C-alpha cells in the first residue's frame, strides 16, 4: 500500500549561505540538501569539483554537494521533489552502521574545510545526532515500515 509517512523539508527556502547549509548538514547528522534527483548545479561548478567520489559510498551525493558548495551558495525550494519506497530490502536500511560511520568520517572532513568555519560544539553535536539518527532509523523501520 502506498502512503506518505513523512515529508522532510529544509527549514528555509531561497538562497542559502553555503557555510550555513554545510553546518546544518553536520549539526543534524543527516543530508538536508537532498537526493541526486532533487539537485541541479552548474556544469562549470561540476567541472571544477570533479566527479563523484566512492570514498564514502553511502554519502556519495552529499560529499559531492559539499564539494560543489565550495564554489558558491545554494538555492533551495520549499516543496518536496522526490519520494522513496521504504522496505527492508533497500540500501538505506541494509547499511546500518556503515551509513553512520560514513557520516562520522564526512563530519571530520567538513571540520577541516577552511570555508565552513565549524565549531567543535557543532562537530560533537553532529556526531551525536548521527548515532541518534541511526537508532531512530532502525525504530522507524521496525514500527512504521514493519520490517
C-alpha positions as CSV (number, residue, x, y, z in Angstrom):
1,X,0.0,0.0,0.0
2,X,1.4,3.4,-1.0
3,X,1.0,6.1,1.7
4,X,3.0,9.1,2.8
5,X,4.7,8.5,6.2
6,X,6.7,11.7,6.4
7,X,7.9,14.7,4.5
8,X,11.3,16.1,5.0
9,X,11.9,19.8,4.1
10,X,14.7,22.3,4.6
11,X,13.8,24.8,7.3
12,X,14.3,27.7,4.9
13,X,13.7,28.1,1.1
14,X,15.5,30.6,-1.1
15,X,19.2,31.5,-1.2
16,X,21.2,29.6,1.4
17,X,24.7,30.6,2.6
18,X,27.0,27.7,1.7
19,X,28.7,27.6,5.1
20,X,25.4,27.7,7.0
21,X,24.0,24.9,4.8
22,X,27.0,22.7,5.3
23,X,26.9,23.3,9.1
24,X,23.2,22.3,9.1
25,X,24.2,19.0,7.5
26,X,26.7,18.5,10.3
27,X,24.6,19.5,13.2
28,X,21.5,17.5,12.1
29,X,23.7,14.5,11.4
30,X,22.0,13.9,8.1
31,X,21.8,15.1,4.5
32,X,19.5,18.1,4.4
33,X,20.3,19.1,0.8
34,X,18.6,16.2,-1.0
35,X,19.0,13.2,-3.2
36,X,20.5,13.3,-6.7
37,X,17.1,13.5,-8.3
38,X,16.5,16.8,-6.5
39,X,19.7,18.7,-7.0
40,X,20.7,20.8,-10.0
41,X,24.0,22.5,-10.4
42,X,26.0,24.5,-12.9
43,X,28.2,22.4,-15.2
44,X,31.0,24.9,-14.7
45,X,31.0,24.1,-11.0
46,X,30.9,20.4,-11.7
47,X,34.0,20.7,-13.9
48,X,35.8,22.4,-11.0
49,X,34.5,19.9,-8.4
50,X,35.4,16.8,-10.4
51,X,33.5,13.6,-10.4
52,X,31.7,11.8,-7.6
53,X,34.0,10.0,-5.1
54,X,33.3,6.5,-3.8
55,X,35.3,7.1,-0.7
56,X,32.1,7.3,1.4
57,X,29.7,5.1,-0.5
58,X,26.6,6.0,1.4
59,X,27.3,9.7,1.2
60,X,28.5,9.9,-2.4
61,X,25.9,12.6,-3.1
62,X,26.3,14.7,0.0
63,X,30.1,14.6,-0.4
64,X,29.6,16.0,-3.9
65,X,27.1,18.7,-2.9
66,X,29.6,19.9,-0.3
67,X,32.4,20.0,-2.9
68,X,30.1,22.0,-5.2
69,X,29.2,24.4,-2.5
70,X,32.9,25.4,-2.4
71,X,32.1,27.5,-5.5
72,X,29.0,29.3,-4.2
73,X,25.8,29.4,-2.3
74,X,22.7,27.2,-2.8
75,X,19.2,28.0,-3.8
76,X,16.6,25.7,-2.1
77,X,12.9,25.1,-2.9
78,X,10.2,24.7,-0.4
79,X,8.4,21.7,-1.9
80,X,9.5,18.1,-1.9
81,X,10.8,16.9,-5.3
82,X,11.1,13.1,-4.9
83,X,9.8,10.2,-2.8
84,X,11.2,6.9,-1.6
85,X,9.7,3.4,-1.2
86,X,10.5,2.2,2.2
87,X,11.3,-1.6,2.5
88,X,13.6,-3.7,4.5
89,X,15.4,-4.5,1.2
90,X,16.6,-1.0,0.3
91,X,20.2,0.1,0.6
92,X,19.4,2.7,3.3
93,X,18.0,0.0,5.6
94,X,20.7,-2.6,5.0
95,X,23.7,-0.3,5.5
96,X,23.1,0.4,9.2
97,X,26.5,1.1,10.9
98,X,28.3,1.7,7.6
99,X,26.0,4.7,7.0
100,X,26.7,6.1,10.4
101,X,30.5,5.6,10.0
102,X,30.4,7.3,6.6
103,X,28.7,10.2,8.2
104,X,31.1,10.5,11.1
105,X,34.0,10.5,8.6
106,X,32.3,13.2,6.5
107,X,31.8,15.4,9.6
108,X,35.6,15.1,10.3
109,X,36.3,16.1,6.6
110,X,33.9,19.0,6.8
111,X,35.6,20.2,10.0
112,X,38.8,20.6,8.0
113,X,37.3,22.8,5.3
114,X,38.6,26.4,5.8
115,X,35.5,28.0,4.2
116,X,33.0,26.3,6.5
117,X,34.2,27.6,9.9
118,X,32.5,25.0,12.0
119,X,32.8,24.9,15.8
120,X,33.9,22.0,17.9
121,X,30.4,22.0,19.5
122,X,28.8,21.6,16.1
123,X,31.1,18.7,15.3
124,X,30.2,16.9,18.6
125,X,26.5,17.7,18.1
126,X,26.6,16.3,14.6
127,X,28.3,13.1,15.7
128,X,25.8,12.6,18.5
129,X,23.0,13.2,16.0
130,X,24.5,10.7,13.6
131,X,24.3,8.0,16.3
132,X,20.8,9.1,17.4
133,X,19.6,9.1,13.7
134,X,20.8,5.6,13.3
135,X,18.8,4.4,16.3
136,X,15.7,6.3,15.2
137,X,16.0,4.9,11.6
138,X,16.1,1.4,13.0
139,X,13.0,2.1,15.2
140,X,11.2,3.8,12.2
141,X,11.8,0.7,10.0
142,X,10.7,-1.6,12.8
143,X,7.5,0.1,13.9
144,X,6.4,2.2,10.8
145,X,7.7,0.2,7.9
146,X,7.3,-3.1,9.9
147,X,10.4,-4.8,8.7
